[in-house]
């Protein structure tokens, strides 16, 4: 019975007009228009297709499959990023400082021993006493409230005074100078390559500290060496690989993935800093900026902009690998 229904149903085929209605699931309903405006345009296109196929070409023109997977612009961006990483080795990566106290003399406002307005010299309490007619109280109050207290510190430290006589006004002018402490920060910086060359001096102090600081120093040393190895390997992949375009693209893609390693090392260094470590040296005798013990604050305060630039260039190179 079912077979008879199938046979009977095969005669009920839809017409071409009905079929055209369902092209593209109603995206293009109705009967489509002719693709060619004239018959000559159609013949010209057919002849071009037949000539192309006679030569063995079966892929259409402007096909994205024929485009280079690593464009000229991509190569330039990757090349510049690699050169930036190498160049960052010659700029400061680490920065520490010590504080030095420097004394500075600041002039005090001039004090003129001249007769001024009564309101400026005589205080309110003295004015009240004057109104009551007590002249002795006026003199006493004015003397007590306008007197300058003696300095408790050493005159050599507190400052110095000098006076001269103004012939025009007949007044004596007193100048004072007060010594103030000024803190000056003295910085010492190390570049990426400088940190490698300083392993004999700075490294001995770092590697004698706690285990976390020793591991951090080793990770940063590996990071520095990768700033030489990875850019060289990436440039070799860009300009030294051989084979077809697809083979070159796949090789470059696999090389660029290694540029995520510096980011992983940097994150690991930040993570380890939260465990902290004790210094194997006296930080007060070396640099005050490193604090009394190693931690996130000491790490971030020691890092300089050269390290951050190299990290940003590595991320750019690695991210480009995901686009190929």
C-alpha positions as CSV (number, residue, x, y, z in Angstrom):
1,X,0.0,0.0,0.0
2,X,2.8,2.3,0.9
3,X,4.6,1.4,-2.3
4,X,1.5,2.3,-4.3
5,X,1.4,5.7,-2.6
6,X,5.0,6.4,-3.5
7,X,4.5,5.5,-7.1
8,X,1.4,7.6,-7.3
9,X,3.1,10.5,-5.5
10,X,6.0,10.5,-8.0
11,X,3.6,11.9,-10.7
12,X,2.9,15.0,-8.6
13,X,6.1,16.8,-9.4
14,X,6.4,20.5,-8.8
15,X,6.7,22.8,-11.8
16,X,9.7,25.0,-12.5
17,X,7.9,28.1,-11.4
18,X,7.2,26.5,-8.0
19,X,10.8,25.3,-7.7
20,X,12.1,28.8,-8.3
21,X,10.0,30.1,-5.4
22,X,12.0,28.1,-2.9
23,X,15.5,29.0,-4.1
24,X,17.5,30.0,-1.0
25,X,14.6,29.3,1.4
26,X,12.6,32.3,0.2
27,X,15.6,34.6,0.2
28,X,15.2,34.9,-3.5
29,X,11.6,34.1,-4.2
30,X,10.0,34.2,-7.6
31,X,11.6,33.7,-10.9
32,X,15.1,35.1,-11.1
33,X,16.1,37.6,-13.8
34,X,18.5,36.7,-16.6
35,X,22.1,37.1,-15.5
36,X,23.2,38.6,-18.8
37,X,21.9,41.8,-20.3
38,X,22.6,40.7,-23.8
39,X,23.3,37.5,-25.7
40,X,26.7,38.8,-26.7
41,X,27.7,39.3,-23.1
42,X,26.8,35.7,-22.3
43,X,28.7,34.3,-25.3
44,X,31.8,36.4,-24.3
45,X,31.8,35.0,-20.8
46,X,31.3,31.4,-22.0
47,X,34.2,31.7,-24.4
48,X,36.5,33.1,-21.6
49,X,35.5,30.2,-19.3
50,X,36.1,27.6,-22.0
51,X,39.5,29.1,-22.8
52,X,40.5,29.1,-19.1
53,X,39.5,25.5,-18.6
54,X,41.4,24.4,-21.7
55,X,44.5,25.6,-20.0
56,X,43.8,23.5,-16.9
57,X,42.7,26.3,-14.6
58,X,39.5,25.5,-12.8
59,X,39.6,28.0,-9.9
60,X,37.7,31.3,-10.5
61,X,39.4,34.6,-10.5
62,X,39.8,36.6,-7.3
63,X,39.4,33.5,-5.2
64,X,40.5,34.0,-1.6
65,X,42.2,30.5,-1.7
66,X,44.8,32.1,-4.0
67,X,45.6,34.9,-1.6
68,X,48.9,34.7,0.3
69,X,48.3,33.6,3.9
70,X,51.2,35.8,5.1
71,X,50.9,39.1,3.4
72,X,53.6,41.7,2.9
73,X,52.1,43.9,5.6
74,X,52.1,41.0,8.0
75,X,55.8,40.4,7.3
76,X,56.6,44.0,7.9
77,X,54.7,44.1,11.2
78,X,56.4,41.0,12.5
79,X,59.8,42.2,11.4
80,X,59.4,45.6,13.2
81,X,58.1,43.8,16.4
82,X,61.1,41.5,16.4
83,X,63.5,44.4,16.0
84,X,61.7,46.2,18.9
85,X,62.3,43.2,21.1
86,X,66.0,43.1,20.3
87,X,66.2,46.9,20.7
88,X,64.6,46.8,24.1
89,X,67.6,44.9,25.5
90,X,69.6,48.2,25.3
91,X,67.2,50.3,27.3
92,X,66.5,50.2,31.1
93,X,64.7,47.1,32.3
94,X,65.3,47.5,36.0
95,X,65.5,50.7,38.1
96,X,66.3,51.2,41.8
97,X,67.1,54.3,43.8
98,X,68.5,55.5,47.0
99,X,67.5,58.6,48.9
100,X,70.0,61.3,49.8
101,X,69.2,64.2,52.2
102,X,70.2,67.6,50.8
103,X,69.9,70.8,52.8
104,X,68.4,73.8,51.1
105,X,68.2,77.4,52.4
106,X,64.9,79.2,51.9
107,X,64.7,83.0,52.5
108,X,62.2,84.1,55.1
109,X,59.9,87.1,54.5
110,X,61.6,90.4,55.4
111,X,60.8,91.9,58.7
112,X,60.9,95.7,58.9
113,X,61.3,97.3,62.3
114,X,59.3,100.3,61.2
115,X,56.3,102.1,62.5
116,X,53.2,100.6,60.8
117,X,49.5,101.0,61.2
118,X,48.0,100.7,64.6
119,X,45.7,97.9,63.6
120,X,48.6,95.8,62.3
121,X,50.9,96.3,65.4
122,X,48.4,96.5,68.3
123,X,46.3,93.3,68.9
124,X,42.6,93.4,69.7
125,X,43.3,92.8,73.5
126,X,45.6,95.8,73.5
127,X,43.0,98.0,71.8
128,X,40.5,97.0,74.5
129,X,42.9,98.0,77.2
130,X,43.6,101.3,75.5
131,X,39.9,102.0,75.4
132,X,39.8,101.5,79.2
133,X,42.8,103.9,79.7
134,X,45.4,101.3,80.9
135,X,48.5,102.4,79.0
136,X,50.8,100.0,81.0
137,X,48.6,97.0,80.0
138,X,48.8,98.1,76.4
139,X,52.6,98.1,76.4
140,X,52.8,94.8,78.1
141,X,50.3,93.0,75.8
142,X,51.8,94.4,72.7
143,X,55.2,93.2,73.8
144,X,54.0,89.7,74.8
145,X,52.0,89.0,71.7
146,X,54.4,90.3,69.1
147,X,57.5,88.8,70.5
148,X,59.3,86.2,68.4
149,X,60.1,83.0,70.3
150,X,63.7,81.9,70.3
151,X,64.7,79.0,68.1
152,X,65.1,75.7,69.9
153,X,67.5,74.3,67.3
154,X,71.1,75.0,66.6
155,X,71.4,78.4,64.9
156,X,73.7,76.9,62.3
157,X,71.0,74.3,61.4
158,X,68.0,76.6,61.8
159,X,69.4,79.2,59.4
160,X,71.0,82.7,59.5
161,X,70.0,86.3,59.8
162,X,71.4,89.5,58.3
163,X,70.4,93.1,58.7
164,X,71.2,96.4,57.1
165,X,70.1,100.0,57.5
166,X,68.0,101.7,55.0
167,X,69.3,105.3,54.7
168,X,66.2,106.6,52.9
169,X,63.6,105.5,55.4
170,X,65.8,105.3,58.4
171,X,64.6,101.7,59.1
172,X,66.5,98.5,59.8
173,X,65.6,95.6,57.6
174,X,66.2,92.0,58.8
175,X,66.6,89.1,56.4
176,X,66.3,85.5,57.6
177,X,67.2,82.2,56.0
178,X,65.9,78.8,57.2
179,X,67.6,75.5,56.3
180,X,65.2,72.9,55.0
181,X,65.8,69.2,54.3
182,X,65.4,68.2,50.6
183,X,65.3,64.5,49.7
184,X,67.0,63.6,46.4
185,X,66.5,60.2,44.7
186,X,69.6,58.8,43.1
187,X,68.7,56.2,40.5
188,X,70.6,53.2,39.2
189,X,69.3,51.5,36.0
190,X,70.2,48.2,34.2
191,X,69.3,47.3,30.7
192,X,68.4,43.8,29.6
193,X,71.9,43.0,28.4
194,X,73.4,44.9,31.4
195,X,71.5,42.6,33.8
196,X,73.3,39.6,32.1
197,X,76.7,41.3,32.5
198,X,75.9,42.2,36.1
199,X,75.4,38.6,37.2
200,X,78.8,38.7,38.9
201,X,77.8,41.7,41.2
202,X,74.1,42.0,41.4
203,X,73.5,38.3,40.9
204,X,75.5,37.3,43.9
205,X,73.2,39.4,46.2
206,X,70.0,38.1,44.5
207,X,71.0,34.4,44.5
208,X,71.9,34.5,48.2
209,X,68.3,35.6,49.0
210,X,65.2,33.5,49.6
211,X,64.1,30.7,47.2
212,X,61.3,32.7,45.6
213,X,63.7,35.5,44.6
214,X,66.2,33.0,43.2
215,X,63.5,31.4,41.1
216,X,62.3,34.8,39.9
217,X,65.8,35.8,38.9
218,X,66.2,32.5,36.9
219,X,62.9,33.1,35.1
220,X,63.8,36.7,34.2
221,X,67.2,35.5,33.0
222,X,65.4,33.0,30.7
223,X,63.1,35.8,29.6
224,X,66.1,37.9,28.7
225,X,67.7,35.1,26.6
226,X,64.3,34.6,24.8
227,X,64.5,38.2,23.7
228,X,67.4,37.2,21.6
229,X,66.4,33.7,20.5
230,X,62.8,34.2,19.6
231,X,63.2,37.2,17.4
232,X,66.0,35.5,15.5
233,X,63.9,32.3,15.1
234,X,60.9,34.3,14.0
235,X,62.9,36.3,11.4
236,X,64.3,33.0,10.1
237,X,60.8,31.7,9.7
238,X,59.7,34.8,7.8
239,X,62.5,34.9,5.3
240,X,64.4,31.6,5.5
241,X,61.8,28.9,5.2
242,X,61.3,27.2,1.8
243,X,58.5,25.4,0.1
244,X,55.0,26.3,-1.1
245,X,53.1,29.2,0.3
246,X,50.9,27.0,2.4
247,X,53.9,25.1,3.8
248,X,55.6,28.4,4.6
249,X,52.5,29.8,6.3
250,X,52.1,26.7,8.5
251,X,55.8,26.8,9.5
252,X,55.5,30.5,10.4
253,X,52.3,29.9,12.4
254,X,54.0,27.2,14.4
255,X,57.0,29.5,15.1
256,X,54.9,32.4,16.2
257,X,53.2,30.3,18.9
258,X,56.5,30.2,20.9
259,X,56.2,33.9,21.4
260,X,53.6,33.2,24.1
261,X,56.4,31.8,26.3
262,X,57.6,35.3,27.6
263,X,54.1,36.2,28.6
264,X,53.8,32.9,30.5
265,X,57.1,33.6,32.3
266,X,56.0,37.1,33.2
267,X,52.7,36.0,34.7
268,X,54.6,33.3,36.6
269,X,57.0,35.9,38.0
270,X,54.1,38.1,39.2
271,X,52.4,35.1,40.8
272,X,55.6,34.0,42.7
273,X,56.1,37.6,44.0
274,X,53.0,37.2,46.2
275,X,54.8,34.5,48.2
276,X,57.6,36.9,49.1
277,X,61.2,36.3,50.2
278,X,63.8,37.7,52.5
279,X,66.8,39.4,51.2
280,X,70.3,37.9,51.7
281,X,71.7,41.4,52.0
282,X,70.9,44.6,54.0
283,X,68.6,46.7,51.8
284,X,69.3,49.8,53.9
285,X,72.9,49.7,52.8
286,X,72.1,49.1,49.1
287,X,68.8,50.6,47.8
288,X,65.9,51.8,49.8
289,X,63.4,51.3,46.9
290,X,63.5,47.5,47.2
291,X,62.0,47.7,50.7
292,X,62.8,45.5,53.6
293,X,61.7,42.2,51.9
294,X,60.8,41.0,48.4
295,X,57.1,41.2,47.3
296,X,54.8,42.4,44.5
297,X,55.5,46.1,45.4
298,X,59.3,45.6,45.2
299,X,59.0,43.7,41.9
300,X,56.7,46.2,40.2
301,X,58.8,49.1,41.6
302,X,62.0,47.6,40.2
303,X,60.6,46.9,36.6
304,X,61.3,49.7,34.1
305,X,59.7,50.5,30.7
306,X,62.2,48.4,28.6
307,X,60.8,45.2,30.0
308,X,57.2,46.3,29.3
309,X,58.0,47.2,25.7
310,X,59.5,43.8,25.0
311,X,56.5,42.1,26.5
312,X,54.1,44.1,24.4
313,X,56.1,43.2,21.2
314,X,56.0,39.5,22.1
315,X,52.2,39.6,22.5
316,X,51.8,41.3,19.1
317,X,54.0,38.7,17.4
318,X,52.1,35.8,19.1
319,X,48.7,37.3,18.3
320,X,49.6,37.6,14.6
321,X,50.2,33.8,14.6
322,X,46.5,33.3,15.3
323,X,45.5,35.3,12.2
324,X,47.5,33.1,9.8
